[in-house]
Amino acid sequence: MYPRLTVHLTKIKQNLDAVSKITHGGNCSMMIVTKGFCADKRIVELIAEHPGVNFLADSRVQNIKTYAEFARKNGKETVLLRLPMGSEAEEVVKYVDLSFNSELSTITLLNEAAKKQNKKHKVLLMIDLGDLREGIFFKDEDQIMDTVSEILKMECIELYGIGVNLTCYGAVIPKNDNLSILVDIARKIEDRFNISLSMVSGGNSSSIYLIGKDELPEGINNLRLGESFILGNDTAYGTKIEGTCSDALILEAEIIELKSKQSIQIGETGVDAFGQKPVYEDRGIIKRAILAVGKQDIDIDSMTPLDEKIDILGGSSDHLILDVTNSDTAYKVGDCIKFELGYGGMLKAFTSAYVGTNYEE
């Protein structure tokens, strides 16, 4: 079936080995994020069985439900990254060992759900260091301490630690100076309440580069890795991580039309199906290949043809249009063209019900 993703399991294992060596070498536990590939069963099994992985994390309870039991059998804890909705408190407590939180009202609901299930639920309190996504703003120390105080009163909630997210929304780069603020907050919490926090989570794949530069602050003891292990990317500066490969996932799509046409449209142009007004370059007469995959399934801006002489021109919801004029390959209708994926391309392809999956060792 095409389009399809080919998942190279040996290469994913290679990437896991590489980021595990780096992360544990930086005295951090490793949390592997499964949301980018929609908690694909074969990939999750490989992760859960890897000795360097400490936690499996996702933003969707629906995904965690599919592997919670398997992960726990392999000695891994499950983590909900996106702040929980109050309406899903019961399921969060049932399937998730540790959830990230910033709202006291939601933590109160988790405490009530944990009481009903006769369980203790761990929470990581998120601190906003300036990226302006989730978390209590770091300058509001009174709110941080008041929230901690209330959490510690809850009989079925354990304050497991604090964490931060950087880069994903505001594109703020993790640095020694901003992550040191997180460590300072953790120490102030421990001193004021005479407790020990098990985790100070210093961000995601954009933080791993700090270990190699010996700039990760002492006291950060956990990283959450998604793109860095599956695609081999340091997401702070877009560089490749040593020992990883970028082609563990390959998308293939089939050519359904191949014709030479002019490169500029005829007639007055308006907006496309997505409300955008495209701009086209006049390349003269070109050989255009149309593939049976489109924006419903992929992120056109987050994929790269393996054939370096192919250019992506654009697409609609069901079609991807390429310029294959300069390729050394004599493509024909029915042939498949292969692509490496960026994070957005991977996310959409795994989410699409119309993209098949093939596994290779």
N, C-alpha and C positions, 0 to 999 in steps of 0.2 A: 504493500500500500504506500502510495506517495500522496502528499509529502510525508516524510518520516525523519525522525531523529535517530541517529545511530549513537548509542552510548558505549563508549570504550571503557569497560570496567577496570581494566588493568591500568589505564592512564589515570582514572580517578583515584585508584589506590596509590599510584605514584604521587599524585598531588597531595593526597591525605598524608602520606609519609613525609613529604617535604614540609608542609605547613605545621605538622605535629612536631617535627624536629625543631623548627624555629620557635614555635609557641612555647613548648615546654622548656626550651633552652632559655627563654625569657622569664622562666619561673611563673608561667601562667597556665591555668587549666584551659582546655579547648572546648568551646561550644560550637558545634557544627549546625548551620542553619539550613533547613530543608525546604524552605518556601520557594526558592528560585526554580526548583524542579518539581514542585507540587508533591513533595514527599513520595516520589517514585519508589515503588517497593524494592526493586533490585538495588537501587543506589542506597536506600535507607538500610537495607540489610548489610551492605558493605560497610557503611559508616558505623552501625551499631556494633559490629563485630571487630572494629579496629581498636587496638589497645590504647591508642593515643587520644581517643575521643572520650570526653567526660560527660558531655551533655548533648542532647538533640533538641533543637529549638525550631519553632515555627511561629508564624503570625496568625495562623488559623487553627482553632481547636479541631475543626473537621479533619485537618491533616494529622494532627497529633493523635487523634483517636485511632487512626489506621496503624500506628506503630507503637503506641504507649506500652502495651504488654510486652512486645518483642524487645523494646529498648530496655525496659526494666529487667527482663530476664538476662540481658547482657550487661547488667550493672551500670546502665546509663540513666540519668535523670532526664525528664522531659521538661521543656521550658516554653512558656508562651511569651513571645517577644512583644507583640502588639498589646497595648493596654487592654485589659478585659472589658467587655461590656457587662454591665450589671445583670443584664438578662441572661447571660451565659454562665453565671457564677457556679451553678450546680455542676455543669459539665467541666468547667475549668478545674474545680477541686477534684473531680473524679479522675480526669485523665492527665492533669498537669501537676508536676511536682513543685515547680517554681514559676511564678508569673511576675512580669514587670508591671509596676503600678506607679501612679502619681496622684490618684484621687482617693481621699480618705473614705468617701462614701462607698466607692467600689470595694475597697479593702474590707469595709464593714460587712458588705454583702458576702464576700468570700469567707469571712469569719463565721457568719451565720450558716453558710452552706457547709463549711468544714465541721461545725458542731453537729449538724444533721447526719453527716457521714462518719462522725467519730474519727476525724482525721486532723492532722496538723498540716497547714498549707504554708509554704514558704513564699515570701514576697521580696522582690528587689525594688527598692525605692529609686525611681529615676530622677536624676538631677540634670537640669538644662544648663549647659556651660556656654550657651550663646548661639547654638545652631537653630534654636527656636522651634524645635519639634516638641516632643513630650518631655515632661519633667518639671519639678519645682525649680524656679530660676535660682541660680547659685547665689545671687546676692541677697536673696530673701532668707537669711539664716534662721530667723525666728520661725518662719513657716516650716522650714525643714525640721527644726527641732521640735516644734509642736506636733507635727505629723508623726515623727518618730515616737514621741511620748505617747500618743494615742495608740499607735500600732502595738507598742509594748504592753499595753493594757489588755489586748485581745488574747483570750486564752487559746484560740485555735489558729493563730497566725504567728509565724516565726519571721522576724526581720532577718533575712539571710544576708543582705548587704545593700550596696548602692551601685548605680551604674549610670552610664551616659551614652547617648547616641550622637555621633557627629557625622557630617558629610552627606548623609542620605537626603536631607531636605535642604539645609542652608549651605551645604558644601564647605562647611568649616573644617579645616584640616586639623587632625589631632596633632598636638605638639606636647613637648615636655611641660611647657608652662601651663596650658589649659588642663591637661590631665593631672598635673600636680595639685590643682585646685580641688579636683575630685578626691584625691588622697587626703588632702587637708581636711575636707568635710568629713570623710570617714573617721579620721582620728579624733576630730572634735565630738562626733557622735559617740564614739567608744569611750572617750574620757568623761563626757557629761553623764552618760547613763551607765557607766561601768559595765559595758558589754564588749563582746568581740564579734566583729562582722566577718562572716566567712568569705564573702565575695566583694571585691571592688572591680567591677567590670568596665574595662577601659575602651569599649567601642568595638567596631567591626573590622572588616577587611582593610579599612583605611588606616588602622592603627598598627598593623603588623610590621610595617617598614621601620617603626621606631626601635624594634628589637635589634635589627641589624645595625642600626646606627648607635646602639647602646644609649638610647634616649628615652626609653620607656620608664616612667618614674617608678621607683621602688614603692611597692604598695599596691600597684595594679597587678591583680593576680588572675584575670580572666579576659579572654578575647572571644568574640563571636564571629565566626568565619563562614561566609557563604561564597561570594564570588572568588575569593582568593583560593579556595580549594577546588572549586568546580571548574573555574576558567583560568586559574593561575595568575590572577591580577591583583596587584596592590592598587586599591581604589583611591588612594590619596593622590598619587601622581600618574596612575595608569601604566606603571612599569610591570614587567613580568617578574614573578617571584622565583628566585633561584631553585632549581630542581623540579619545577612544575612544567606542564605542557598546556597549550591553549586549545588543543584539538580533541579533548576528551568527548566533546559533543559535536556532531556534524549533522547539519540539516541538508536533506536532499529533496529537490523538487523537480517535477517532470516538465519538459518543454511540450506545450500544446499548440503553439504556432511559431513559425519561423519564416519571416518575410522581410524583404528589403523595402523600406519606406523612407519618406523624408522625416526629418527629425523635428520639424515645427508644425504645429497643428494648423488646419485651414479653418478660417472663420473666426468670429468674435469669441473670445474666451471669458468665462466667468469663474465660478468656484467649482472645485471638484466635489466628490461625494462626501468629503469630510469637512466641507466648508472652507477649504484652503484655496488660494489662488496660486497655482504652480507657475514656475518660471522655467522655460526650456531653452537649452543651448542649441543654436543652429549648427549641426554637425554635417549637414548635407544629407545624402542618402546613406542610411545605415542599415545593417542587418539587425533586426529586432527579434529577440526571443521572448515569448510570453510563457511564464511558468504558472502551473496550477496551484498557486498559493498566494495569499494576499494579506492585507492588513488585519483581517479578522483573526489570522493565525500567527502573524509575525510582526516584528518591529523592523521596518525596512532600514531604519537608521542604525540598527544594531546587528548587522550581519555583513560578512565579507566573503565574496566568492573566493574559493580556493584557486580558481583560474584568475591570476592577477591581471589578465588582459580583458576582463569583463567589467563593464560599468553598470551599476544599478541606476536606471533612469527614474523609476517611480513605481507606483502600483495603485490598484483599487482594492476593494474589500476581498476580491477573489483572484486577482491577477498580480503578478510581479513582472515588470517589463525591464529587460536587459538590453544593453548594446553589446553584441558579441562580434562586432565587425573586425576587431583587431586580434581576436583569439586565434591561436595556432591550431585549435581543435575544430574539425569540420562537424559541428553539431548538426543533429537532425531531429525532427519531431519524434518524441518518445524517449530521447536521451534525458538523463538527469544531471543537474548541476548541483554542486556541493558548496556549502557555506560554513564558515566558522561563525559562532554567535557571540555577541556581547551579552551583558546581563539582561537588557530589555528583550532581546531576541530570544534568549533562553526562556525567560519568564512567560512570554506570550506563547511560544511554541509548546511548552509543556502544559499550559493552561488550555490550549485549543483541543476540542474534541475531534478535530479533523486532521490532526497530525499524529501519525503512528509512531511506534517506538520499536527499535531493533537494538539488541544487545550483542556486543562482541567482547570476548575476553581480551 
